[in-house]
């Protein structure tokens, strides 16, 4: 009996410990938010004088080759500023993780500079924990005309440039050129609409001796749905995608999205599209292993695809095309994805200024040439594309020319700026749940889209209520 | 309760016997001080890691966070109201199915393997080592291994199934299968440890008892169910308890294999808690704490059932 009771308590303790490790971690909930963002004039360059070596921290979300390239750039900056500024870089995992880390950190734990993805923009502004880059631009009379206008447009809110764009990507259509040739299709003319994709996928499927298993295969990634809507020139949030006021709801149960979802379901039913989940790694593998002939991905994946395609069991060459349209008549263009650099307000003007010096360095034409050619991200500097070293790189990677043309051909309006709402990361997750419900669970399209709208609207309402209270 | 009854028993014993023990009722200050000192490490540890977080979880469960994740507003019972939604019901259902699958398969499987392995045949040592090996894997590493095994582009499992004429399901993206797949990876990890424990239990079964059963004319199955099973019941009970706890805490395997998908079909309780609190910038510490309290209650209820009901059937020698 005694043994039993003691063992009982032991098990209880284990059960409690199990439960508590989960909830106990929430003690990490921080206290003390950021002080007001403020429009106070930013400190000039003199503030760094006589301060010795200023130490700043920089959080980023660049893994693999991209992370190494960034590390090299920062080392270069540290060498140039020996004795004045020293930057410590800290890799925080994927974009979502970097955002979560920032939110989980207290004001003291936050970095001086953080790389934040496009859809974190509205949250960063609302958090009141940042110094708008615009205030440094004003003080320094910094010339922003070299920044690609479409890219700067995304990060300009209330006529203020809040963060300096750094790594920019666009979605592209990737194709397996050999699979196209074998099916009697022209690999220089990738499909441009949903109908074309279906027609080409049928031809590829009907080709005898074809090693590719599916004509089409894209990750169920919420980002793509945002892109399709932008290409269709349709804002997905009210208040002009949150650009002329605070967005309060999403508009996703639209004919465009119904057509898109229905088409995708058909593709899967007919065995033309591969069933994938929302993990981009799986979608990337499906294309670079030669399992699918057409895929959607960011320009940032070009390098990995070219390498993977050469090492595949049936090696192939990678071709690129514009991100496809839902309707041939669509006149919009893809949203500029990627991330930007945010200077945080920690009440220390010296560190803010030091962070701005690093931002200026990373955004400069020279750094952007290095960045573009070593990662495949789009250069934010117009001048970078005219640089001889850059031009040579582009000529060696003809697939990249598609991205340049696509960016320059996209008009800048509310739809192609993307939705600016604080809960955008959650909205994207809800869209992914809707995609999974429709494509993997065979749920009715209207039902799935209504579900997404309701869930997303609730998140946005909660967020806006938090701002008010 | 135990301590009280023990003290009472001690006092009874003391009053029943001679005088000297009576003096023991007056402790010197030094003894009291020492007693307290000896308790401090245990109380401090328990306080820091169990009692304080428990009260903090209760406090947090009534709070709502602002956009920066500060638990700054009181929301009353709102977070608990969210526990009575179909979404959370589904989470509990997934947790139940997952736990049942892992416990049943993860205990019966190793038991079925352990019985032949306990025979003193040549080469059994090698097999025992092989079957125990998954124990060395972490849940996340095992998940990566199984993801590769089931990868639609190059799965050896799908290939083997094709050879015998079965079309493999889409393991990680099809609704009922996804949960089973994650549970299977968990079974694979726990099975090694369970095999080790059950194997040790079987090795401890007395040969004389088995011989007696044989002489009494008991058949193989009869010997197993009436003699062997009761004799290894302490080991079985132990693996059932640890396996239940392991599967209740499943987190890494869900994150690695499905991230809760498709459309939330593999969201289990701990995954949901972690996701609400830390992932995707959700910072819903309040809701996560409320769900954490549910996990605590589930843990307690299971412990009570397992120790109060099942253990009565356990035969300790």
Boltz contact constraints between the chains, C-beta under 6 A:
constraints:
  - contact:
      token1: [A, 5]
      token2: [B, 2]
      max_distance: 6.0
  - contact:
      token1: [A, 8]
      token2: [B, 307]
      max_distance: 6.0
  - contact:
      token1: [A, 11]
      token2: [B, 303]
      max_distance: 6.0
  - contact:
      token1: [A, 12]
      token2: [B, 303]
      max_distance: 6.0
  - contact:
      token1: [A, 14]
      token2: [B, 245]
      max_distance: 6.0
  - contact:
      token1: [A, 15]
      token2: [B, 299]
      max_distance: 6.0
  - contact:
      token1: [A, 15]
      token2: [B, 300]
      max_distance: 6.0
  - contact:
      token1: [A, 15]
      token2: [B, 303]
      max_distance: 6.0
  - contact:
      token1: [A, 16]
      token2: [B, 50]
      max_distance: 6.0
  - contact:
      token1: [A, 18]
      token2: [B, 245]
      max_distance: 6.0
  - contact:
      token1: [A, 18]
      token2: [B, 249]
      max_distance: 6.0
  - contact:
      token1: [A, 18]
      token2: [B, 299]
      max_distance: 6.0
  - contact:
      token1: [A, 19]
      token2: [B, 292]
      max_distance: 6.0
  - contact:
      token1: [A, 19]
      token2: [B, 295]
      max_distance: 6.0
  - contact:
      token1: [A, 19]
      token2: [B, 296]
      max_distance: 6.0
  - contact:
      token1: [A, 19]
      token2: [B, 299]
      max_distance: 6.0
  - contact:
      token1: [A, 20]
      token2: [B, 53]
      max_distance: 6.0
  - contact:
      token1: [A, 22]
      token2: [B, 270]
      max_distance: 6.0
  - contact:
      token1: [A, 22]
      token2: [B, 273]
      max_distance: 6.0
  - contact:
      token1: [A, 22]
      token2: [B, 292]
      max_distance: 6.0
  - contact:
      token1: [A, 23]
      token2: [B, 57]
      max_distance: 6.0
  - contact:
      token1: [A, 23]
      token2: [B, 289]
      max_distance: 6.0
  - contact:
      token1: [A, 23]
      token2: [B, 292]
      max_distance: 6.0
  - contact:
      token1: [A, 24]
      token2: [B, 53]
      max_distance: 6.0
  - contact:
      token1: [A, 26]
      token2: [B, 60]
      max_distance: 6.0
  - contact:
      token1: [A, 26]
      token2: [B, 277]
      max_distance: 6.0
  - contact:
      token1: [A, 26]
      token2: [B, 285]
      max_distance: 6.0
  - contact:
      token1: [A, 26]
      token2: [B, 288]
      max_distance: 6.0
  - contact:
      token1: [A, 26]
      token2: [B, 289]
      max_distance: 6.0
  - contact:
      token1: [A, 27]
      token2: [B, 56]
      max_distance: 6.0
  - contact:
      token1: [A, 29]
      token2: [B, 71]
      max_distance: 6.0
  - contact:
      token1: [A, 29]
      token2: [B, 285]
      max_distance: 6.0
  - contact:
      token1: [A, 33]
      token2: [B, 68]
      max_distance: 6.0
  - contact:
      token1: [A, 33]
      token2: [B, 70]
      max_distance: 6.0
  - contact:
      token1: [A, 96]
      token2: [B, 280]
      max_distance: 6.0
  - contact:
      token1: [A, 99]
      token2: [B, 281]
      max_distance: 6.0
  - contact:
      token1: [A, 100]
      token2: [B, 278]
      max_distance: 6.0
  - contact:
      token1: [A, 100]
      token2: [B, 281]
      max_distance: 6.0
  - contact:
      token1: [A, 103]
      token2: [B, 69]
      max_distance: 6.0
  - contact:
      token1: [A, 103]
      token2: [B, 281]
      max_distance: 6.0
  - contact:
      token1: [A, 103]
      token2: [B, 283]
      max_distance: 6.0
  - contact:
      token1: [A, 126]
      token2: [B, 67]
      max_distance: 6.0
  - contact:
      token1: [A, 127]
      token2: [B, 68]
      max_distance: 6.0
  - contact:
      token1: [A, 275]
      token2: [B, 170]
      max_distance: 6.0
  - contact:
      token1: [A, 275]
      token2: [B, 173]
      max_distance: 6.0
  - contact:
      token1: [A, 277]
      token2: [B, 173]
      max_distance: 6.0
  - contact:
      token1: [A, 277]
      token2: [B, 261]
      max_distance: 6.0
  - contact:
      token1: [A, 289]
      token2: [B, 153]
      max_distance: 6.0
  - contact:
      token1: [A, 291]
      token2: [B, 153]
      max_distance: 6.0
  - contact:
      token1: [A, 425]
      token2: [B, 280]
      max_distance: 6.0
  - contact:
      token1: [A, 425]
      token2: [B, 281]
      max_distance: 6.0
  - contact:
      token1: [A, 433]
      token2: [B, 263]
      max_distance: 6.0
  - contact:
      token1: [A, 436]
      token2: [B, 261]
      max_distance: 6.0
  - contact:
      token1: [A, 436]
      token2: [B, 262]
      max_distance: 6.0
  - contact:
      token1: [A, 436]
      token2: [B, 263]
      max_distance: 6.0
  - contact:
      token1: [A, 437]
      token2: [B, 263]
      max_distance: 6.0
  - contact:
      token1: [A, 440]
      token2: [B, 173]
      max_distance: 6.0
  - contact:
      token1: [A, 440]
      token2: [B, 262]
      max_distance: 6.0
  - contact:
      token1: [A, 441]
      token2: [B, 175]
      max_distance: 6.0
  - contact:
      token1: [A, 441]
      token2: [B, 262]
      max_distance: 6.0
  - contact:
      token1: [A, 441]
      token2: [B, 263]
      max_distance: 6.0
  - contact:
      token1: [A, 466]
      token2: [B, 66]
      max_distance: 6.0
  - contact:
      token1: [A, 466]
      token2: [B, 67]
      max_distance: 6.0
  - contact:
      token1: [A, 469]
      token2: [B, 73]
      max_distance: 6.0
